Amino acid sequence: MAGRPRVLLYTSVDAIGGAEVALGNLVGGLGDTYEVHVAGTDEPVVRWLAGHSPGTPCHVTAAGALAHVRLLRRVRPDLVQANLEVPWASPTMLGTALALRRPRVVAVQHMAARTVDLALLLRTRALALRLDGNVAVSANGAKRVEDFYALGRGSVQVIHNGVPIAESTVVGPAPASRPNGEIVIGCVGRLDAVKGQDVLIDALPRLPGMRARLVGAGAEEAALRARATSLGVADRVELTGWTDQVSEQLRDVDIYCQPSRYETLGLALIEAMGHGLPCVASATGGVPELLDGGRCGRLVPVGDSAALAKAISRLASDPAAREQLGQRARKRTLAAFTADRMAARYESLWARVLAAPPAGRLRPHPPKP
């Protein structure tokens, strides 16, 4: 191929969530080896993603297959990478790119979810078996996608999400610098039952002198406010709404908490670790992998507000332990979870995919045993 290989990064979502933040970090972390374009069905999302690297060409397409054909013929990418918020997302782009045969096709799985809809499951599996590359953001997520869609062990490779890391560590002030030595517990994420903010609110009655800051928006906001009121902790629960400036909301946090019922990895948790914050998180999905089995953060059982309160209370009473845990977390993030490292691994994947024979389209290879 003449010149730099052309890569089209694609998303079909109409709102910015963790998967899109990760994609934006990738756009911002890439070098100049590839000519990168960004495309999708929602103009604000597409422009937001392209803005992570000024000058990146961006394309907005309608949802239908014909519009996707026109997009691919206009851009003529050598490789299409679809950013999937769930495994069955973006079937139009995946099917169209596979049918045209010219581009190699890669999918990135951000949520290891399964479906009980047989037609949806079979379509998702049929597309996945024909991909030139299939990526998950954690080892746990890769295993679950392989099992849910009968793809065979080792068919989904792991490339961890990464975040840009500032030169200086952002840590919270000592509790003594606040009135009554108050401890601030930070939690970032969509306000949704799967994110488990209710578990943190349930823990607050056991955590006197502590305040929870919930950064995010979502359908559960009213229910969370009502729960805090019913438990008598409404004055200690701060719901900030969503902001792109997560770092600012973490600046005066003492302990970061991720009480999720499931997380494939947890981009906000990576960011908190990168700021050097001591972290307490549910032992679910890829979180134990991220926290190195508990060496770089405290792990608690999923949905257990008493265990969560106990872990937070112990950290709150031990400033030295908080500092040590935060330092370990930041060191691990710098070693394994930066945007630059993520970008380098994708560039390596693209080089391998473009150098290899294309995957079978009509008759794909059978799943690995």
Secondary structure, 3 states (H helix, E strand, C coil): CCCCCEEEEEECCCCCCHHHHHHHHHHHHCCCCCEEEEEECCHHHHHHHHCCCCCCCEEECCCCHHHHHHHHHHHCCCEEEEEECCCCCCHHHHHHHHHHCCCEEEEEECCCCCCCCHHHHHHHHHHHHCCCEEEECCHHHHHHHHHHCCCCCCCCEECCCCECCCCCCCCCCCHHHCHHHCEEEEEECCCCHHHCHHHHHHHHHHCCCEEEEEEECCCCHHHHHHHHHHCCCHHHEEEEECCCCHHHHHCCCCEEEECCCCCCCCHHHHHHHHCCCCEEEECCCCHHHHCHHHCCCEEECCCCHHHHHHHHHHHHCCHHHHHHHHHHHHHHHHHHCEHHHHHHHHHHHHHHHHHCCCCCCCCCCCCCC
